[in-house]
Amino acid sequence: LRMDGLLDSAAKVSLIAEVSHCEISFLSLRRGLNAFVRYVPRDVVKLMLMGKMGVENHMDRREVSILFVDIAGFSRLCEELEPDELICLTTDYMQAMCEVIVGQRGTLDKFIGDCIMALWNAPEYLTHHEDAAIGSALDMQVRLSELHREWRAKDLPLFRVRIGINTDTVLVGNFGCEYRINYTVLGDGGNLASR
Protein backbone atom coordinates (compact mmCIF):
# COMPACT_ATOMS: atom_id res chain seq x y z
CA LEU A 1 0.00 0.00 0.00
CA ARG A 2 1.55 3.26 -1.12
CA MET A 3 0.37 6.52 0.36
CA ASP A 4 3.07 8.85 -0.97
CA GLY A 5 1.69 12.33 -1.48
CA LEU A 6 -1.72 11.44 -0.06
CA LEU A 7 -1.05 12.48 3.51
CA ASP A 8 0.84 15.36 5.00
CA SER A 9 3.77 14.55 7.29
CA ALA A 10 1.74 15.04 10.50
CA ALA A 11 -0.81 12.49 9.29
CA LYS A 12 1.99 10.05 8.38
CA VAL A 13 3.49 10.40 11.85
CA SER A 14 0.03 9.88 13.34
CA LEU A 15 -0.49 6.66 11.34
CA ILE A 16 2.93 5.38 12.33
CA ALA A 17 2.17 6.13 15.99
CA GLU A 18 -1.21 4.38 15.71
CA VAL A 19 0.35 1.31 14.09
CA SER A 20 3.03 1.29 16.78
CA HIS A 21 0.34 1.57 19.47
CA CYS A 22 -1.59 -1.34 17.86
CA GLU A 23 1.58 -3.45 17.76
CA ILE A 24 2.33 -2.76 21.43
CA SER A 25 -1.28 -3.61 22.34
CA PHE A 26 -1.14 -6.82 20.32
CA LEU A 27 2.14 -7.91 21.93
CA SER A 28 0.72 -7.15 25.37
CA LEU A 29 -2.38 -9.22 24.59
CA ARG A 30 -0.19 -12.04 23.34
CA ARG A 31 1.90 -12.00 26.54
CA GLY A 32 -1.29 -12.00 28.60
CA LEU A 33 -2.75 -14.97 26.71
CA ASN A 34 0.53 -16.89 26.98
CA ALA A 35 0.44 -16.34 30.74
CA PHE A 36 -3.29 -17.19 30.92
CA VAL A 37 -2.81 -20.62 29.30
CA ARG A 38 -0.38 -21.48 32.08
CA TYR A 39 -3.23 -21.09 34.58
CA VAL A 40 -6.15 -22.40 32.50
CA PRO A 41 -6.09 -25.41 30.16
CA ARG A 42 -5.16 -24.34 26.62
CA ASP A 43 -8.24 -25.97 25.04
CA VAL A 44 -10.50 -24.14 27.51
CA VAL A 45 -8.87 -20.81 26.59
CA LYS A 46 -9.36 -21.57 22.87
CA LEU A 47 -13.05 -22.30 23.42
CA MET A 48 -13.45 -19.11 25.46
CA LEU A 49 -11.78 -17.00 22.77
CA MET A 50 -14.02 -18.55 20.10
CA GLY A 51 -17.08 -17.70 22.22
CA LYS A 52 -17.99 -21.36 22.71
CA MET A 53 -17.47 -21.32 26.49
CA GLY A 54 -18.26 -18.69 29.06
CA VAL A 55 -17.02 -18.23 32.61
CA GLU A 56 -20.29 -19.00 34.37
CA ASN A 57 -20.91 -22.20 36.32
CA HIS A 58 -22.02 -24.78 33.78
CA MET A 59 -21.36 -28.50 33.73
CA ASP A 60 -22.47 -31.26 31.38
CA ARG A 61 -22.53 -35.01 31.77
CA ARG A 62 -19.82 -36.63 29.70
CA GLU A 63 -17.74 -39.78 29.73
CA VAL A 64 -14.14 -38.84 30.42
CA SER A 65 -10.96 -40.60 31.43
CA ILE A 66 -9.39 -39.12 34.54
CA LEU A 67 -5.80 -39.60 35.69
CA PHE A 68 -4.10 -38.72 38.95
CA VAL A 69 -0.34 -39.08 39.38
CA ASP A 70 1.62 -38.21 42.52
CA ILE A 71 4.98 -38.83 44.14
CA ALA A 72 5.13 -41.70 46.62
CA GLY A 73 6.76 -40.50 49.85
CA PHE A 74 6.59 -36.82 48.94
CA SER A 75 6.43 -35.72 52.61
CA ARG A 76 9.72 -37.53 53.27
CA LEU A 77 11.32 -35.80 50.26
CA CYS A 78 10.18 -32.44 51.61
CA GLU A 79 11.84 -33.16 54.93
CA GLU A 80 15.11 -34.42 53.43
CA LEU A 81 15.77 -31.91 50.65
CA GLU A 82 16.74 -28.28 50.73
CA PRO A 83 13.99 -26.06 49.25
CA ASP A 84 15.94 -25.30 46.05
CA GLU A 85 16.65 -29.02 45.49
CA LEU A 86 12.99 -29.88 46.06
CA ILE A 87 11.85 -27.21 43.60
CA CYS A 88 14.36 -28.41 40.98
CA LEU A 89 13.34 -32.06 41.36
CA THR A 90 9.58 -31.47 41.37
CA THR A 91 9.80 -29.01 38.46
CA ASP A 92 11.60 -31.64 36.36
CA TYR A 93 8.97 -34.21 37.37
CA MET A 94 5.98 -31.91 36.69
CA GLN A 95 7.38 -30.79 33.33
CA ALA A 96 8.01 -34.36 32.18
CA MET A 97 4.62 -35.68 33.31
CA CYS A 98 2.75 -32.72 31.80
CA GLU A 99 4.57 -33.13 28.48
CA VAL A 100 3.37 -36.74 28.41
CA ILE A 101 -0.23 -35.73 29.18
CA VAL A 102 -0.31 -32.98 26.56
CA GLY A 103 1.40 -35.29 24.07
CA GLN A 104 -1.46 -37.75 24.54
CA ARG A 105 -4.00 -34.92 24.00
CA GLY A 106 -4.97 -34.73 27.67
CA THR A 107 -6.21 -31.66 29.51
CA LEU A 108 -4.21 -30.59 32.57
CA ASP A 109 -6.88 -30.00 35.19
CA LYS A 110 -4.86 -28.99 38.22
CA PHE A 111 -1.92 -29.51 40.53
CA ILE A 112 -2.74 -30.60 44.07
CA GLY A 113 0.60 -30.33 45.82
CA ASP A 114 2.77 -32.91 44.05
CA CYS A 115 -0.28 -34.49 42.40
CA ILE A 116 -1.28 -33.83 38.79
CA MET A 117 -4.90 -34.28 37.73
CA ALA A 118 -5.61 -34.69 34.01
CA LEU A 119 -8.56 -35.67 31.88
CA TRP A 120 -9.30 -36.83 28.36
CA ASN A 121 -12.39 -36.25 26.22
CA ALA A 122 -12.99 -32.77 27.60
CA PRO A 123 -13.23 -30.01 26.71
CA GLU A 124 -12.53 -31.38 23.21
CA TYR A 125 -13.97 -34.74 22.24
CA LEU A 126 -11.40 -37.49 21.77
CA THR A 127 -12.19 -40.95 20.49
CA HIS A 128 -10.37 -43.72 22.33
CA HIS A 129 -9.69 -41.41 25.28
CA GLU A 130 -9.26 -44.44 27.54
CA ASP A 131 -6.32 -45.58 25.41
CA ALA A 132 -4.77 -42.10 25.58
CA ALA A 133 -5.00 -42.06 29.40
CA ILE A 134 -3.46 -45.52 29.69
CA GLY A 135 -0.80 -44.58 27.12
CA SER A 136 0.04 -41.58 29.28
CA ALA A 137 0.49 -43.74 32.37
CA LEU A 138 2.85 -46.06 30.48
CA ASP A 139 4.77 -43.14 28.95
CA MET A 140 5.07 -41.56 32.41
CA GLN A 141 6.88 -44.64 33.69
CA VAL A 142 9.31 -44.50 30.76
CA ARG A 143 9.88 -40.78 31.25
CA LEU A 144 10.43 -41.22 34.98
CA SER A 145 13.12 -43.85 34.23
CA GLU A 146 14.85 -41.30 32.01
CA LEU A 147 14.66 -38.71 34.79
CA HIS A 148 16.12 -41.23 37.22
CA ARG A 149 19.22 -41.59 35.00
CA GLU A 150 19.63 -37.80 34.97
CA TRP A 151 19.10 -37.51 38.72
CA ARG A 152 21.54 -40.32 39.54
CA ALA A 153 24.22 -38.41 37.63
CA LYS A 154 23.46 -35.34 39.79
CA ASP A 155 23.29 -37.42 43.00
CA LEU A 156 19.64 -36.48 43.53
CA PRO A 157 17.16 -38.80 45.25
CA LEU A 158 14.88 -41.04 43.21
CA PHE A 159 11.19 -41.65 43.83
CA ARG A 160 8.29 -43.70 42.55
CA VAL A 161 4.98 -42.32 41.35
CA ARG A 162 1.48 -43.60 41.95
CA ILE A 163 -0.99 -43.42 39.07
CA GLY A 164 -4.76 -43.85 39.20
CA ILE A 165 -7.00 -43.88 36.12
CA ASN A 166 -10.75 -44.18 35.79
CA THR A 167 -13.20 -43.75 32.93
CA ASP A 168 -16.73 -42.76 33.90
CA THR A 169 -19.58 -40.40 33.13
CA VAL A 170 -19.16 -37.34 35.34
CA LEU A 171 -20.07 -33.67 35.38
CA VAL A 172 -17.45 -31.68 33.46
CA GLY A 173 -17.20 -27.93 32.98
CA ASN A 174 -16.86 -24.70 34.93
CA PHE A 175 -17.38 -24.92 38.67
CA GLY A 176 -16.73 -22.34 41.36
CA CYS A 177 -17.89 -18.99 42.62
CA GLU A 178 -17.44 -15.31 41.81
CA TYR A 179 -13.91 -15.31 43.28
CA ARG A 180 -12.54 -18.26 41.35
CA ILE A 181 -13.80 -20.72 38.79
CA ASN A 182 -12.16 -23.93 37.63
CA TYR A 183 -12.68 -26.16 34.60
CA THR A 184 -12.86 -29.59 36.22
CA VAL A 185 -14.90 -32.72 36.80
CA LEU A 186 -17.28 -33.60 39.63
CA GLY A 187 -18.49 -37.06 40.48
CA ASP A 188 -17.61 -40.41 41.89
CA GLY A 189 -15.57 -41.23 38.78
CA GLY A 190 -13.04 -38.57 39.74
CA ASN A 191 -12.96 -39.71 43.35
CA LEU A 192 -12.28 -43.27 42.27
CA ALA A 193 -9.38 -42.25 40.01
CA SER A 194 -7.76 -40.37 42.91
CA ARG A 195 -7.69 -43.46 45.08
Backbone torsions as a table, in degrees:
resi	resn	phi	psi	omega
1	LEU	NA	120.5	179.5
2	ARG	-107.4	133.0	180.0
3	MET	-126.1	19.3	-179.8
4	ASP	-56.4	130.7	176.2
5	GLY	78.3	-8.0	-178.3
6	LEU	-88.3	-24.8	-177.4
7	LEU	-126.1	148.1	174.5
8	ASP	-77.5	170.3	-173.8
9	SER	-63.2	-35.0	178.7
10	ALA	-63.9	-40.1	178.8
11	ALA	-67.3	-39.0	177.5
12	LYS	-61.7	-44.9	178.2
13	VAL	-61.5	-41.5	179.5
14	SER	-61.6	-44.9	179.0
15	LEU	-62.9	-42.2	179.3
16	ILE	-63.2	-41.7	178.4
17	ALA	-64.6	-40.2	179.6
18	GLU	-66.6	-41.9	177.1
19	VAL	-63.7	-42.8	178.2
20	SER	-61.5	-42.7	178.7
21	HIS	-63.1	-42.3	178.1
22	CYS	-62.4	-41.6	-180.0
23	GLU	-63.8	-44.1	178.7
24	ILE	-62.4	-42.2	178.8
25	SER	-63.9	-42.7	179.5
26	PHE	-63.1	-45.2	179.8
27	LEU	-64.1	-36.6	177.1
28	SER	-65.5	-43.2	177.4
29	LEU	-61.9	-43.0	179.5
30	ARG	-61.5	-45.0	177.5
31	ARG	-61.1	-42.3	179.2
32	GLY	-62.7	-43.5	178.6
33	LEU	-66.5	-39.7	177.4
34	ASN	-62.2	-36.7	176.2
35	ALA	-71.5	-41.2	-177.8
36	PHE	-59.3	-41.6	-178.4
37	VAL	-71.3	-7.4	173.0
38	ARG	-85.0	-15.0	178.5
39	TYR	-104.9	-26.8	-175.8
40	VAL	-126.3	138.9	180.0
41	PRO	-52.5	135.8	-176.1
42	ARG	-52.6	-44.6	-179.6
43	ASP	-65.1	-32.5	176.8
44	VAL	-67.1	-43.5	178.7
45	VAL	-61.6	-43.2	178.7
46	LYS	-58.3	-46.3	-179.9
47	LEU	-64.0	-37.7	178.1
48	MET	-64.7	-44.8	-179.3
49	LEU	-65.4	-30.6	179.1
50	MET	-84.0	-1.0	179.6
51	GLY	77.3	14.9	-178.7
52	LYS	-93.7	-5.7	178.6
53	MET	-146.6	132.7	177.3
54	GLY	-97.2	-167.1	179.8
55	VAL	-112.5	11.7	178.0
56	GLU	-84.8	161.0	176.1
57	ASN	-64.4	120.0	176.2
58	HIS	-159.8	125.6	179.6
59	MET	-133.6	144.2	177.7
60	ASP	-120.1	154.9	173.8
61	ARG	-79.1	131.8	178.9
62	ARG	-157.6	145.5	173.1
63	GLU	-78.3	126.4	178.2
64	VAL	-136.1	160.2	171.1
65	SER	-106.5	129.5	-174.0
66	ILE	-118.3	135.8	-179.8
67	LEU	-128.0	136.1	169.9
68	PHE	-120.4	135.8	173.9
69	VAL	-136.4	132.0	177.1
70	ASP	-142.2	169.1	-177.8
71	ILE	-87.6	124.1	174.6
72	ALA	-70.8	130.6	178.6
73	GLY	74.5	29.3	-177.1
74	PHE	-63.0	-36.8	179.1
75	SER	-60.1	-41.1	178.3
76	ARG	-62.7	-43.4	177.9
77	LEU	-58.8	-42.4	-179.8
78	CYS	-60.9	-36.5	-179.5
79	GLU	-74.3	-33.6	-172.9
80	GLU	-87.3	-28.6	-173.4
81	LEU	-98.1	151.4	170.4
82	GLU	-70.2	151.9	-177.2
83	PRO	-53.3	-42.2	-178.9
84	ASP	-68.0	-34.1	176.1
85	GLU	-67.3	-42.2	179.6
86	LEU	-62.7	-43.6	179.5
87	ILE	-63.6	-43.4	179.7
88	CYS	-61.4	-48.0	-178.2
89	LEU	-64.3	-48.6	-177.3
90	THR	-71.3	-30.3	175.9
91	THR	-66.0	-44.4	175.9
92	ASP	-57.8	-46.5	-179.5
93	TYR	-62.2	-50.5	-178.8
94	MET	-61.0	-44.4	-179.5
95	GLN	-59.8	-47.4	-178.0
96	ALA	-64.5	-45.2	-178.2
97	MET	-66.9	-40.2	179.7
98	CYS	-67.7	-36.4	175.9
99	GLU	-61.1	-39.7	177.4
100	VAL	-63.5	-47.8	-178.2
101	ILE	-59.9	-50.1	-179.5
102	VAL	-64.5	-37.5	177.8
103	GLY	-63.1	-26.0	177.5
104	GLN	-98.5	18.4	176.8
105	ARG	63.9	30.9	176.6
106	GLY	-86.3	162.7	176.2
107	THR	-106.0	122.6	175.7
108	LEU	-74.2	114.0	-178.6
109	ASP	-82.2	-58.6	-177.2
110	LYS	-166.2	165.1	168.9
111	PHE	-104.9	135.9	175.6
112	ILE	-125.2	89.1	-171.9
113	GLY	64.3	-121.7	178.9
114	ASP	-88.5	0.3	-177.4
115	CYS	-91.1	140.1	174.6
116	ILE	-113.1	130.9	175.0
117	MET	-111.3	129.3	-179.8
118	ALA	-135.8	158.8	177.3
119	LEU	-142.9	157.5	178.9
120	TRP	-126.5	146.6	-179.7
121	ASN	84.7	20.0	174.5
122	ALA	-162.9	139.8	0.8
123	PRO	-74.6	-23.4	179.4
124	GLU	-88.6	141.5	177.2
125	TYR	-68.9	142.2	-179.3
126	LEU	-142.3	115.2	175.8
127	THR	-70.2	148.3	-179.8
128	HIS	59.9	38.7	-179.5
129	HIS	-63.5	-28.8	178.2
130	GLU	-62.4	-42.8	179.0
131	ASP	-63.0	-38.4	-179.9
132	ALA	-65.7	-40.4	179.0
133	ALA	-65.5	-45.1	179.1
134	ILE	-65.7	-41.1	176.6
135	GLY	-58.9	-38.0	177.6
136	SER	-62.9	-44.9	-179.1
137	ALA	-60.7	-42.8	179.0
138	LEU	-66.7	-43.2	178.5
139	ASP	-64.2	-33.1	178.3
140	MET	-62.6	-40.0	179.4
141	GLN	-64.7	-41.1	177.5
142	VAL	-63.9	-46.1	-178.2
143	ARG	-64.7	-38.2	178.3
144	LEU	-64.5	-37.5	176.3
145	SER	-61.1	-40.1	177.2
146	GLU	-64.7	-41.0	177.3
147	LEU	-63.3	-39.6	179.4
148	HIS	-58.4	-41.0	177.9
149	ARG	-61.3	-43.7	179.2
150	GLU	-64.4	-42.7	-176.6
151	TRP	-70.5	-36.0	176.7
152	ARG	-59.1	-42.4	-179.9
153	ALA	-63.4	-27.6	179.4
154	LYS	-97.5	4.8	-179.0
155	ASP	59.0	39.0	176.3
156	LEU	-97.9	153.9	-179.8
157	PRO	-69.2	154.2	178.2
158	LEU	-106.9	155.5	177.3
159	PHE	-146.9	161.9	174.0
160	ARG	-98.0	161.8	173.0
161	VAL	-119.0	155.1	175.6
162	ARG	-113.5	134.0	-177.0
163	ILE	-126.8	130.5	174.3
164	GLY	-123.1	135.5	179.7
165	ILE	-132.4	140.3	173.4
166	ASN	-147.9	142.6	173.7
167	THR	-114.3	127.8	-176.8
168	ASP	-162.3	165.4	172.9
169	THR	-88.1	121.3	-177.1
170	VAL	-134.8	176.3	170.0
171	LEU	-85.3	131.8	-179.8
172	VAL	-134.5	136.5	179.2
173	GLY	150.6	-155.0	-178.3
174	ASN	-85.6	131.2	-179.7
175	PHE	-142.0	134.1	177.6
176	GLY	160.4	-146.0	-178.5
177	CYS	-143.4	-173.1	-176.0
178	GLU	-66.8	-18.5	-178.7
179	TYR	-86.7	-32.2	-179.7
180	ARG	-159.9	139.9	177.4
181	ILE	-129.3	149.0	-176.2
182	ASN	-135.8	137.2	171.6
183	TYR	-84.2	117.1	-172.2
184	THR	-158.4	-171.5	175.5
185	VAL	-119.8	151.4	173.6
186	LEU	-130.7	138.3	176.5
187	GLY	141.2	167.6	-177.7
188	ASP	-61.9	-29.8	179.2
189	GLY	-59.1	-37.5	176.4
190	GLY	-71.3	-40.3	178.5
191	ASN	-61.8	-41.2	-179.3
192	LEU	-64.9	-41.3	179.3
193	ALA	-62.4	-33.2	-177.0
194	SER	-74.7	-15.5	-179.4
195	ARG	-86.8	NA	NA
